[in-house]
Amino acid sequence: MGTGKSPRIGIVKYGVGNVFSVAAGLSRAGAIPEIIDAPSKGYDAIVLPGVGAYAPAMTRLGPHRDKILELMDEGTPVLGICLGMQLFFEWSDEWGGSEGLGLLDGRVTALRARKLPHVGWTRVRHVRECRLVDGISSGSYVYFVHSYANVDTSREFVCSTASHEGQEFVAALESPPLYGTQFHPERSDGPGSVVLRNFVRIASER
């Protein structure tokens, strides 16, 4: 776009429960959000929200993998939130194992912790500069709800990490046009609002 107009962002509803709070957050960030049943053209960006289980989400979203790849080839930014980000990877161990979208190499594994799920406010630590987390201080608290994560924090796409009971995991990633947060920006107050504004800015520059 690059015209200063509010970007249209499609939020894919695939059996997860936080689409309306994500839409509200994007609207406050300056976007025109629309809840859609499947990824499709005509939007400046796509969001895969995330509350739910991996396998059922893939049952709904897996048939649309080719469309997501087509949108990515066209440069359409795609933001995955929590489960939505986990779906980017090749595999998740959840529910005995399930293939992912395979947009990024790697797998999602259960956190090694006495207390699961990991719920609440946790600090993030930036490991490199990324547009998605620009303006958020390293050490800021954001809100997590999850039991699984990608723990390969050495990968080149990792922007930020966090830890639960001493285990470090990927908290934010960026491999344009893919962007992702393991935390919930729509529930993370100020830092989360910055993430959503950053993504809206990225979408508006297409």
ChimeraX commands (.cxc) that place a marker at each C-alpha (Angstrom):
marker #1 position 0.00,0.00,0.00 radius 0.5
marker #1 position 2.26,2.77,1.29 radius 0.5
marker #1 position -0.55,5.32,0.92 radius 0.5
marker #1 position -1.18,6.11,4.58 radius 0.5
marker #1 position -4.55,4.39,4.48 radius 0.5
marker #1 position -5.56,1.99,7.22 radius 0.5
marker #1 position -4.59,-1.53,6.14 radius 0.5
marker #1 position -7.22,-4.23,5.83 radius 0.5
marker #1 position -6.19,-7.23,7.91 radius 0.5
marker #1 position -7.93,-10.59,7.73 radius 0.5
marker #1 position -8.10,-12.55,10.99 radius 0.5
marker #1 position -8.58,-16.23,10.23 radius 0.5
marker #1 position -11.17,-17.94,12.41 radius 0.5
marker #1 position -10.22,-21.62,12.53 radius 0.5
marker #1 position -11.81,-22.85,15.75 radius 0.5
marker #1 position -9.87,-20.71,18.22 radius 0.5
marker #1 position -11.35,-18.38,20.75 radius 0.5
marker #1 position -9.68,-14.97,20.80 radius 0.5
marker #1 position -10.47,-13.55,17.36 radius 0.5
marker #1 position -12.58,-10.67,18.68 radius 0.5
marker #1 position -9.98,-9.41,21.15 radius 0.5
marker #1 position -7.36,-9.58,18.39 radius 0.5
marker #1 position -9.69,-7.63,16.10 radius 0.5
marker #1 position -10.24,-5.00,18.79 radius 0.5
marker #1 position -6.50,-4.65,19.35 radius 0.5
marker #1 position -5.80,-4.27,15.63 radius 0.5
marker #1 position -8.57,-1.71,15.31 radius 0.5
marker #1 position -7.04,0.35,18.12 radius 0.5
marker #1 position -3.69,0.04,16.32 radius 0.5
marker #1 position -5.16,1.68,13.22 radius 0.5
marker #1 position -6.13,-1.27,11.05 radius 0.5
marker #1 position -9.44,-2.30,9.53 radius 0.5
marker #1 position -9.78,-5.88,10.79 radius 0.5
marker #1 position -12.13,-8.45,9.32 radius 0.5
marker #1 position -12.76,-11.95,10.69 radius 0.5
marker #1 position -12.58,-14.47,7.85 radius 0.5
marker #1 position -13.03,-18.24,7.58 radius 0.5
marker #1 position -9.89,-18.91,5.53 radius 0.5
marker #1 position -6.80,-17.08,4.28 radius 0.5
marker #1 position -7.61,-15.20,1.10 radius 0.5
marker #1 position -6.44,-12.43,-1.17 radius 0.5
marker #1 position -7.64,-8.88,-0.90 radius 0.5
marker #1 position -6.06,-8.12,2.47 radius 0.5
marker #1 position -2.91,-6.22,3.30 radius 0.5
marker #1 position -2.02,-8.78,5.97 radius 0.5
marker #1 position -3.31,-11.98,7.55 radius 0.5
marker #1 position -3.40,-12.95,11.24 radius 0.5
marker #1 position -3.53,-16.50,12.59 radius 0.5
marker #1 position -4.74,-16.05,16.19 radius 0.5
marker #1 position -4.20,-18.72,18.78 radius 0.5
marker #1 position -6.06,-20.33,21.63 radius 0.5
marker #1 position -6.65,-24.05,21.29 radius 0.5
marker #1 position -5.07,-27.37,20.39 radius 0.5
marker #1 position -2.65,-27.96,17.52 radius 0.5
marker #1 position -4.20,-30.94,15.74 radius 0.5
marker #1 position -7.76,-29.55,15.48 radius 0.5
marker #1 position -6.34,-26.23,14.31 radius 0.5
marker #1 position -4.38,-27.99,11.57 radius 0.5
marker #1 position -7.50,-29.90,10.51 radius 0.5
marker #1 position -9.13,-26.56,9.82 radius 0.5
marker #1 position -6.12,-24.65,8.50 radius 0.5
marker #1 position -4.02,-27.36,6.83 radius 0.5
marker #1 position -6.10,-27.48,3.62 radius 0.5
marker #1 position -5.32,-23.77,3.12 radius 0.5
marker #1 position -1.53,-24.16,3.27 radius 0.5
marker #1 position -1.11,-23.58,-0.47 radius 0.5
marker #1 position -3.10,-20.36,-0.24 radius 0.5
marker #1 position -0.91,-19.17,2.64 radius 0.5
marker #1 position 2.21,-19.94,0.59 radius 0.5
marker #1 position 0.72,-18.04,-2.36 radius 0.5
marker #1 position 0.05,-15.03,-0.14 radius 0.5
marker #1 position 3.57,-15.22,1.25 radius 0.5
marker #1 position 5.01,-15.33,-2.27 radius 0.5
marker #1 position 3.12,-12.12,-2.97 radius 0.5
marker #1 position 4.68,-10.53,0.12 radius 0.5
marker #1 position 1.55,-10.51,2.29 radius 0.5
marker #1 position 2.62,-10.25,5.95 radius 0.5
marker #1 position 1.32,-13.10,8.13 radius 0.5
marker #1 position 1.23,-12.75,11.93 radius 0.5
marker #1 position 0.89,-15.86,14.07 radius 0.5
marker #1 position -0.13,-15.43,17.71 radius 0.5
marker #1 position 0.58,-18.20,20.26 radius 0.5
marker #1 position -0.86,-21.34,18.62 radius 0.5
marker #1 position -0.89,-19.41,15.33 radius 0.5
marker #1 position 2.88,-18.99,15.54 radius 0.5
marker #1 position 3.36,-22.63,16.52 radius 0.5
marker #1 position 1.51,-23.67,13.35 radius 0.5
marker #1 position 4.29,-22.10,11.27 radius 0.5
marker #1 position 6.59,-24.98,12.22 radius 0.5
marker #1 position 6.85,-28.48,10.76 radius 0.5
marker #1 position 5.65,-30.47,13.74 radius 0.5
marker #1 position 4.14,-30.31,17.23 radius 0.5
marker #1 position 4.34,-33.02,19.87 radius 0.5
marker #1 position 0.95,-31.98,21.25 radius 0.5
marker #1 position -1.75,-34.70,21.34 radius 0.5
marker #1 position 0.74,-37.39,20.34 radius 0.5
marker #1 position 2.09,-35.42,17.42 radius 0.5
marker #1 position 0.77,-33.45,14.47 radius 0.5
marker #1 position 2.24,-32.01,11.30 radius 0.5
marker #1 position 2.27,-28.22,11.06 radius 0.5
marker #1 position 2.18,-25.88,8.10 radius 0.5
marker #1 position 5.93,-26.27,7.57 radius 0.5
marker #1 position 6.49,-22.59,6.81 radius 0.5
marker #1 position 9.52,-22.64,9.13 radius 0.5
marker #1 position 11.86,-25.49,9.98 radius 0.5
marker #1 position 11.54,-26.80,13.51 radius 0.5
marker #1 position 9.17,-28.39,15.96 radius 0.5
marker #1 position 7.02,-27.45,18.92 radius 0.5
marker #1 position 7.57,-29.39,22.13 radius 0.5
marker #1 position 6.11,-29.49,25.63 radius 0.5
marker #1 position 7.75,-27.21,28.15 radius 0.5
marker #1 position 9.68,-29.06,30.83 radius 0.5
marker #1 position 8.04,-27.58,33.89 radius 0.5
marker #1 position 6.29,-28.67,37.03 radius 0.5
marker #1 position 3.49,-26.19,36.51 radius 0.5
marker #1 position 1.71,-26.13,33.16 radius 0.5
marker #1 position 0.26,-24.35,31.38 radius 0.5
marker #1 position 2.57,-21.38,31.68 radius 0.5
marker #1 position 0.06,-18.62,32.39 radius 0.5
marker #1 position 0.80,-15.03,33.27 radius 0.5
marker #1 position 3.21,-12.14,32.87 radius 0.5
marker #1 position 6.80,-12.99,31.95 radius 0.5
marker #1 position 9.76,-10.92,30.80 radius 0.5
marker #1 position 10.96,-11.10,27.22 radius 0.5
marker #1 position 14.61,-10.72,26.27 radius 0.5
marker #1 position 15.49,-9.41,22.82 radius 0.5
marker #1 position 18.25,-11.26,20.96 radius 0.5
marker #1 position 18.27,-9.14,17.81 radius 0.5
marker #1 position 16.54,-6.11,16.33 radius 0.5
marker #1 position 13.18,-6.86,14.72 radius 0.5
marker #1 position 10.51,-4.57,13.37 radius 0.5
marker #1 position 7.80,-6.53,15.19 radius 0.5
marker #1 position 9.18,-5.76,18.66 radius 0.5
marker #1 position 10.70,-2.37,17.86 radius 0.5
marker #1 position 9.94,0.06,20.70 radius 0.5
marker #1 position 9.55,-2.62,23.37 radius 0.5
marker #1 position 12.32,-2.61,25.94 radius 0.5
marker #1 position 14.12,-5.88,26.56 radius 0.5
marker #1 position 12.87,-7.07,29.93 radius 0.5
marker #1 position 9.28,-5.93,29.36 radius 0.5
marker #1 position 6.51,-8.13,30.72 radius 0.5
marker #1 position 4.03,-9.71,28.30 radius 0.5
marker #1 position 1.22,-12.20,28.79 radius 0.5
marker #1 position 1.56,-15.91,28.00 radius 0.5
marker #1 position -0.87,-18.86,28.04 radius 0.5
marker #1 position 0.74,-22.05,26.71 radius 0.5
marker #1 position 2.21,-25.46,27.48 radius 0.5
marker #1 position 4.13,-25.94,24.22 radius 0.5
marker #1 position 6.72,-23.83,22.44 radius 0.5
marker #1 position 9.63,-23.87,20.04 radius 0.5
marker #1 position 12.76,-23.98,22.18 radius 0.5
marker #1 position 15.42,-23.64,19.46 radius 0.5
marker #1 position 16.34,-20.10,20.44 radius 0.5
marker #1 position 19.53,-20.05,18.33 radius 0.5
marker #1 position 17.67,-19.78,15.01 radius 0.5
marker #1 position 18.21,-16.73,12.82 radius 0.5
marker #1 position 14.53,-15.80,12.84 radius 0.5
marker #1 position 14.31,-15.45,16.64 radius 0.5
marker #1 position 13.67,-11.90,17.84 radius 0.5
marker #1 position 12.98,-12.45,21.54 radius 0.5
marker #1 position 13.02,-15.23,24.09 radius 0.5
marker #1 position 11.39,-15.86,27.46 radius 0.5
marker #1 position 11.72,-18.60,30.05 radius 0.5
marker #1 position 9.46,-20.63,32.31 radius 0.5
marker #1 position 10.94,-22.50,35.26 radius 0.5
marker #1 position 14.37,-22.03,33.73 radius 0.5
marker #1 position 13.55,-23.30,30.24 radius 0.5
marker #1 position 14.10,-20.75,27.49 radius 0.5
marker #1 position 11.78,-20.64,24.47 radius 0.5
marker #1 position 11.05,-18.47,21.44 radius 0.5
marker #1 position 8.82,-15.54,22.39 radius 0.5
marker #1 position 8.83,-13.61,19.10 radius 0.5
marker #1 position 10.10,-14.32,15.60 radius 0.5
marker #1 position 10.46,-12.54,12.30 radius 0.5
marker #1 position 11.21,-14.05,8.92 radius 0.5
marker #1 position 9.38,-11.72,6.51 radius 0.5
marker #1 position 6.66,-12.07,5.50 radius 0.5
marker #1 position 6.20,-14.28,8.60 radius 0.5
marker #1 position 5.93,-12.66,12.02 radius 0.5
marker #1 position 5.00,-14.37,15.26 radius 0.5
marker #1 position 4.61,-14.04,19.01 radius 0.5
marker #1 position 4.24,-16.85,21.53 radius 0.5
marker #1 position 2.71,-14.29,23.88 radius 0.5
marker #1 position -0.65,-12.64,23.36 radius 0.5
marker #1 position -0.16,-9.02,22.27 radius 0.5
marker #1 position -3.90,-8.38,22.54 radius 0.5
marker #1 position -3.63,-9.16,26.28 radius 0.5
marker #1 position -0.22,-7.62,26.95 radius 0.5
marker #1 position -1.20,-4.00,27.60 radius 0.5
marker #1 position 1.36,-1.41,26.48 radius 0.5
marker #1 position 4.01,-3.73,24.99 radius 0.5
marker #1 position 1.33,-5.71,23.18 radius 0.5
marker #1 position -0.15,-2.55,21.73 radius 0.5
marker #1 position 3.28,-1.67,20.36 radius 0.5
marker #1 position 3.54,-5.10,18.67 radius 0.5
marker #1 position 0.16,-4.65,17.01 radius 0.5
marker #1 position 1.00,-1.10,15.89 radius 0.5
marker #1 position 4.26,-2.37,14.43 radius 0.5
marker #1 position 2.45,-5.08,12.49 radius 0.5
marker #1 position -0.14,-2.60,11.23 radius 0.5
marker #1 position 2.73,-0.38,10.04 radius 0.5
marker #1 position 4.33,-3.35,8.26 radius 0.5
marker #1 position 0.99,-4.14,6.60 radius 0.5
marker #1 position 0.47,-0.54,5.53 radius 0.5
marker #1 position 3.78,-0.48,3.64 radius 0.5
marker #1 position 2.85,-3.16,1.13 radius 0.5
marker link #1:1,2 radius 0.2
marker link #1:2,3 radius 0.2
marker link #1:3,4 radius 0.2
marker link #1:4,5 radius 0.2
marker link #1:5,6 radius 0.2
marker link #1:6,7 radius 0.2
marker link #1:7,8 radius 0.2
marker link #1:8,9 radius 0.2
marker link #1:9,10 radius 0.2
marker link #1:10,11 radius 0.2
marker link #1:11,12 radius 0.2
marker link #1:12,13 radius 0.2
marker link #1:13,14 radius 0.2
marker link #1:14,15 radius 0.2
marker link #1:15,16 radius 0.2
marker link #1:16,17 radius 0.2
marker link #1:17,18 radius 0.2
marker link #1:18,19 radius 0.2
marker link #1:19,20 radius 0.2
marker link #1:20,21 radius 0.2
marker link #1:21,22 radius 0.2
marker link #1:22,23 radius 0.2
marker link #1:23,24 radius 0.2
marker link #1:24,25 radius 0.2
marker link #1:25,26 radius 0.2
marker link #1:26,27 radius 0.2
marker link #1:27,28 radius 0.2
marker link #1:28,29 radius 0.2
marker link #1:29,30 radius 0.2
marker link #1:30,31 radius 0.2
marker link #1:31,32 radius 0.2
marker link #1:32,33 radius 0.2
marker link #1:33,34 radius 0.2
marker link #1:34,35 radius 0.2
marker link #1:35,36 radius 0.2
marker link #1:36,37 radius 0.2
marker link #1:37,38 radius 0.2
marker link #1:38,39 radius 0.2
marker link #1:39,40 radius 0.2
marker link #1:40,41 radius 0.2
marker link #1:41,42 radius 0.2
marker link #1:42,43 radius 0.2
marker link #1:43,44 radius 0.2
marker link #1:44,45 radius 0.2
marker link #1:45,46 radius 0.2
marker link #1:46,47 radius 0.2
marker link #1:47,48 radius 0.2
marker link #1:48,49 radius 0.2
marker link #1:49,50 radius 0.2
marker link #1:50,51 radius 0.2
marker link #1:51,52 radius 0.2
marker link #1:52,53 radius 0.2
marker link #1:53,54 radius 0.2
marker link #1:54,55 radius 0.2
marker link #1:55,56 radius 0.2
marker link #1:56,57 radius 0.2
marker link #1:57,58 radius 0.2
marker link #1:58,59 radius 0.2
marker link #1:59,60 radius 0.2
marker link #1:60,61 radius 0.2
marker link #1:61,62 radius 0.2
marker link #1:62,63 radius 0.2
marker link #1:63,64 radius 0.2
marker link #1:64,65 radius 0.2
marker link #1:65,66 radius 0.2
marker link #1:66,67 radius 0.2
marker link #1:67,68 radius 0.2
marker link #1:68,69 radius 0.2
marker link #1:69,70 radius 0.2
marker link #1:70,71 radius 0.2
marker link #1:71,72 radius 0.2
marker link #1:72,73 radius 0.2
marker link #1:73,74 radius 0.2
marker link #1:74,75 radius 0.2
marker link #1:75,76 radius 0.2
marker link #1:76,77 radius 0.2
marker link #1:77,78 radius 0.2
marker link #1:78,79 radius 0.2
marker link #1:79,80 radius 0.2
marker link #1:80,81 radius 0.2
marker link #1:81,82 radius 0.2
marker link #1:82,83 radius 0.2
marker link #1:83,84 radius 0.2
marker link #1:84,85 radius 0.2
marker link #1:85,86 radius 0.2
marker link #1:86,87 radius 0.2
marker link #1:87,88 radius 0.2
marker link #1:88,89 radius 0.2
marker link #1:89,90 radius 0.2
marker link #1:90,91 radius 0.2
marker link #1:91,92 radius 0.2
marker link #1:92,93 radius 0.2
marker link #1:93,94 radius 0.2
marker link #1:94,95 radius 0.2
marker link #1:95,96 radius 0.2
marker link #1:96,97 radius 0.2
marker link #1:97,98 radius 0.2
marker link #1:98,99 radius 0.2
marker link #1:99,100 radius 0.2
marker link #1:100,101 radius 0.2
marker link #1:101,102 radius 0.2
marker link #1:102,103 radius 0.2
marker link #1:103,104 radius 0.2
marker link #1:104,105 radius 0.2
marker link #1:105,106 radius 0.2
marker link #1:106,107 radius 0.2
marker link #1:107,108 radius 0.2
marker link #1:108,109 radius 0.2
marker link #1:109,110 radius 0.2
marker link #1:110,111 radius 0.2
marker link #1:111,112 radius 0.2
marker link #1:112,113 radius 0.2
marker link #1:113,114 radius 0.2
marker link #1:114,115 radius 0.2
marker link #1:115,116 radius 0.2
marker link #1:116,117 radius 0.2
marker link #1:117,118 radius 0.2
marker link #1:118,119 radius 0.2
marker link #1:119,120 radius 0.2
marker link #1:120,121 radius 0.2
marker link #1:121,122 radius 0.2
marker link #1:122,123 radius 0.2
marker link #1:123,124 radius 0.2
marker link #1:124,125 radius 0.2
marker link #1:125,126 radius 0.2
marker link #1:126,127 radius 0.2
marker link #1:127,128 radius 0.2
marker link #1:128,129 radius 0.2
marker link #1:129,130 radius 0.2
marker link #1:130,131 radius 0.2
marker link #1:131,132 radius 0.2
marker link #1:132,133 radius 0.2
marker link #1:133,134 radius 0.2
marker link #1:134,135 radius 0.2
marker link #1:135,136 radius 0.2
marker link #1:136,137 radius 0.2
marker link #1:137,138 radius 0.2
marker link #1:138,139 radius 0.2
marker link #1:139,140 radius 0.2
marker link #1:140,141 radius 0.2
marker link #1:141,142 radius 0.2
marker link #1:142,143 radius 0.2
marker link #1:143,144 radius 0.2
marker link #1:144,145 radius 0.2
marker link #1:145,146 radius 0.2
marker link #1:146,147 radius 0.2
marker link #1:147,148 radius 0.2
marker link #1:148,149 radius 0.2
marker link #1:149,150 radius 0.2
marker link #1:150,151 radius 0.2
marker link #1:151,152 radius 0.2
marker link #1:152,153 radius 0.2
marker link #1:153,154 radius 0.2
marker link #1:154,155 radius 0.2
marker link #1:155,156 radius 0.2
marker link #1:156,157 radius 0.2
marker link #1:157,158 radius 0.2
marker link #1:158,159 radius 0.2
marker link #1:159,160 radius 0.2
marker link #1:160,161 radius 0.2
marker link #1:161,162 radius 0.2
marker link #1:162,163 radius 0.2
marker link #1:163,164 radius 0.2
marker link #1:164,165 radius 0.2
marker link #1:165,166 radius 0.2
marker link #1:166,167 radius 0.2
marker link #1:167,168 radius 0.2
marker link #1:168,169 radius 0.2
marker link #1:169,170 radius 0.2
marker link #1:170,171 radius 0.2
marker link #1:171,172 radius 0.2
marker link #1:172,173 radius 0.2
marker link #1:173,174 radius 0.2
marker link #1:174,175 radius 0.2
marker link #1:175,176 radius 0.2
marker link #1:176,177 radius 0.2
marker link #1:177,178 radius 0.2
marker link #1:178,179 radius 0.2
marker link #1:179,180 radius 0.2
marker link #1:180,181 radius 0.2
marker link #1:181,182 radius 0.2
marker link #1:182,183 radius 0.2
marker link #1:183,184 radius 0.2
marker link #1:184,185 radius 0.2
marker link #1:185,186 radius 0.2
marker link #1:186,187 radius 0.2
marker link #1:187,188 radius 0.2
marker link #1:188,189 radius 0.2
marker link #1:189,190 radius 0.2
marker link #1:190,191 radius 0.2
marker link #1:191,192 radius 0.2
marker link #1:192,193 radius 0.2
marker link #1:193,194 radius 0.2
marker link #1:194,195 radius 0.2
marker link #1:195,196 radius 0.2
marker link #1:196,197 radius 0.2
marker link #1:197,198 radius 0.2
marker link #1:198,199 radius 0.2
marker link #1:199,200 radius 0.2
marker link #1:200,201 radius 0.2
marker link #1:201,202 radius 0.2
marker link #1:202,203 radius 0.2
marker link #1:203,204 radius 0.2
marker link #1:204,205 radius 0.2
marker link #1:205,206 radius 0.2
view
